[in-house]
Amino acid sequence: MTPGAVELELGPLRELGRAAYRKAGLTAADADTVVEVQLAADLRGVDTHGFQRLPWYVRHLQQGRNNPTPDYRLLKESPVSVVLDADNALGQLACVRLAELTMAKGREAGLAVGVTRNSNDWGCGAYYPLMAAEQGFVAFATTTSVPTLAPFGGRTRVLGNDPMVYAVPRRSAPAIVLDMALTPVALGTVMRAQAEHQAIPEEWGFLDDQGRPTTDPSAASLFGDGDRFLDEVESMAAQVKASTPLPGAGAVYLPGEPEALRAQEALARGTIGYPPSVVAELEEMAASLGILGPAQVGGRGS
């Protein structure tokens, strides 16, 4: 657990999220979906993409920046592809729906590609390929994002810090997951540091507006036998795990394994730890909506 974190119980935390999204106009089913995607991020230790963003999304819904009752439309489809117009839905809802549509195609053809338009911030990018990996698919997902990066040699933000995620199923262990962006950390981590009044390491490679370094804050019908594929995944995993650990490292981890272990530990505790700044934002949001906040749902300091 992070020192100074406030541990919030999972059950009441779910109810807080559901109540907030219902107040903001989502259906009960949609509220449940978004909450589960966000909690998955927090459980995996990617907490800059979880409940930290709950107040943001609620404000966006209240302000009309996102559509709480989207009318999804299929713009194009083929036996192996689908293009979905999400009607400005929250990104989590758009991506879950797109993943379901794409997997349905993949089950028939062995391979499928899905694209969504008029969507928004997808939050925890690993969630959607993991959905597919749990159904036996090898999955890749990526998305565009707002301009936060300067091109090589420049100092104006014109490129997005676009994430990329791969997930590969295993027979009896959590999927192998590579979840990365184009910088050492996500923008949400920088925003967290800002909220907590902490400096950021110069080696993260962020620049100020003058361009100076700153510290300021399985689809197998098509590709072969499924069992053989899983055997090969296990063989590869065993080779990685057999590597001699660095001094002091303790263990060698597969991509996504540390996050899966964090999720197991949090589920065993029944709580998730949040920085005080996130808890304060959740309290402020709850007060504005007239619902119970973290102080009333079992929060306690670690």
N, C-alpha and C positions, 0 to 999 in steps of 0.2 A: 504494500500500500504506500502511496505517496505521503511523505510527512506533511502534516498540516491539512490533509484532505478531509473533507466532510463525507462520511460514509452514509449513503442513502439506501434504504431497503428497496429491493427490486419490485415487490408487489405494489406498494404505495406509489413508487416512482412511475410505474406503468399507468396507474390511475391518474396521476398528475398530468402526464402527457396526453392521455386520452381526453381528459376533461378540457385541457387547453385547446386541443384541436377541434373538439366538438363545439366549443364556444366560438372558434374561428370559422365555423361553417362546414367542416368535413363531416361526412357520414361516419357512423360508428366503425364500419369495416375499414374505411380509408384511414381513420385515426389510428386504428390498431396496426395497420400496415406500416405507417410512418414511424410510429413509436417503436415497433420491433426492429426496423432498420437502424434507427438511432441507437437503441440499446445494444444492438449487435456491435456497433462501432465502439461503444464504451466498454463492453465486456471484453473486446479484443485489445483494449488499451489504446485505441485510436480515438481518444475522447475529444479531440478537437472537431470531430465530424459527427458527434452524437448529440446528447442533450444540451451541449453548449449552444447548439444552433436552434433549439426549440423556441426561445423568444424571438429569434430572427424570423423564422418561418411563420409564427403566429402574427407578427407585425406585417409581414408581406401579404398574408391572407386578408388581414383586416384592411390594409391599404389598397387592396385590389391589384397588387403586383403579381399575385398568383391566384389562379382560379380554384375555389374550393369545390366546385361542382363541374368538372371538365366533361366535355362531350368528345370522347375519343373517336377517331376516324381512321380507318385503314386507307391510306392513300394509294398504295401499290402492294401487290403481293404476287409471288410465284411459288412453285413447289419448294423452293429453298430460300425464300427471302420475304421480308415484310417491312413496310415503311408505315410507321404509326404517327399520326398527328395527335399530340397529347393535350392540345387546347390549353396550354399554359398551366398545366397541373404541376403540383410539387414533383420534383425530380424523382423522389423515391417511388411515388405512385406510378409515374410514367415508366420507370425502369423495371419495376416488378411486373407490370402488365406486358411490357415488351419482352422481357425474359420468358414469360409464360407462352406468349405467342411464338417466339423463336424456337423454344424447346419443342413445341407441338409440331412445328415444321421439321425439326431435326430428327424427331422420332420416326417420321415417315421417310425422310430422304437420307438420313445419316449425316447431314451437314446443313447448316442454316445460318443466315445472316440477318440481323434485325437492326433497324435504324429508327430513331425517334426524332421528331421535330417539335418545336414549340414546347420544349420541356424546360426544366430548371435544375439547379444544383442537386446532384444525385446523392450527396452526403457520403456514406461509406461505400466506396466503389467496389470493395471486395465482396459485398453482400450478394451481388447479382451473379457473378461467376460461381460463387459458392452455391447458390441456388441450383445452378446447372450441374456443378460437380456432384452434388448430393443425388442427382438423377442419373449420374453416370456419364455426363458429358465432359469433354475438355472444353474450356470456355475462355474467351478473351473479351474484354470490354474496355472501351475508352470513351472519353467525352471531351468536348470543347470546354473552355472556361474563360472567364473574364481576363482581359489583358493585365498581367502582373509582371511580365518579364521583358527586359530589353534584349534586342538581338545582339549577336556577337559584335562588339565594337561600338555599340550604341548605348544611350542612357534613357531612351524614351520607352515606356511600357507599351508594347504593341503585340506581344505574344502571350498566349495563355499557358499556365502551368498545368498542362493537360495530363491527367493521370492515366496509367495503363495498368490493367490487372489481368493476370493469367491464373486459372485454377485447374488443377489436375486431380481427378479422383484417385483415392486409394481404396484397397479392399476393406480394411478394417481399422483405419486410422483417419484423422482429419486430413482433408485435401491439402495438397501442396499449393501454396498461394504466393504469387509475386504481386505485390501491390505497391506501386511506386509512382512518383511524379517526376518532373524534370528538374527539380531542385532537391537539395539534401533533406529539406522538410517542407511540409505543406504550409500555405499561407495561414491557415487556421492556427498553426503552432506559433507563428509570429504574432498573430492577434492575441493569442493566449498570453504570451510574454508581455505584450503591451498592457493587457488588463491587469496582470499581476505585478506590473512595474518592475520587470526583470530585463536585464540586457540579454541580447542574443549573441552567440559566438560568432566572431568574424569569419571563421572557416565555413559557416553556412553560405557565404558568398553573396549576401544581399548588399545592394548599393543604395546610396542616398540619391536625391534628385540631381546631384551633380556628377553622378557616376563614380563616387568614391565608396570604398568598402565601409560598411557601418555595422555597429553592434546594437543599434537602436531598434527597439522593436516593431459419360463417354459416348460419343458419336462414332460407333464401330461398324456399321453395315458397309460402309464405304472404305474403311481403312484397316480392316483385319479383325481378328478374333478379339472379343472383349476381355476374356480371361488372360490371353497372352499379353495384351496391353497392360493389364493390371500387374501381371507378373513382372513386366519390364519396369514399370513404375517402382515396384517394391525393390527390384534389383538396383535401380538407380539410387533410391533412398538409402538402401543399405550401404552402398559405396560411399555416399556422403557422410552417413553417420559413423562409418568406420574410420574416418579421418582422425588423425591425432589432434586433440584440442590444443590450442595455444595455452601457454602457461597462464594459469589463473582464469581461463575461460570456463572451465567446468564441464562444458558439453558442446557438441557441434549440432547446430539446429538446421532443419530444412526450412525453406521459405514458407512463412506463415505459421511455423510451429510455435514461436514465442507468443504470438497473438492467441493461438488456440489454447496454450497453457494458461495465459492470463485469463481468458474467458472461463476455463474450468475452475480456476481459483476463485474468481469473482462469484461464479454460480454456487460454489461450495460455501462461500461466506454468506451469500444472499444479499450482498451489498455492492455498490459501486462507489468509488471515491471520486469526488469532484473538488477542484480548487475553490476557495472561497468566492472568487469573482464570479464563477459560474453559478454557484448557489445563490449569490446575491441577485443575479439577473433573473433566476428562476423565481425567487421570492417576489421581485418587482413585477414580473409578468403575472404571477398568480394573483397578487393584490389587485392589479388592473382588471383582471378577468373575474374577480370575485370567487376564486376557487382556492382550495387548500394548497399551501406552498410547502417547500421542503421542511420547514420547521415543524409542520403539522403531520409529516409523513414519515417520521422516524429517523431524522437526520441526527448524526452524532459525530463529534470530532474524533479523529484517529489519534 
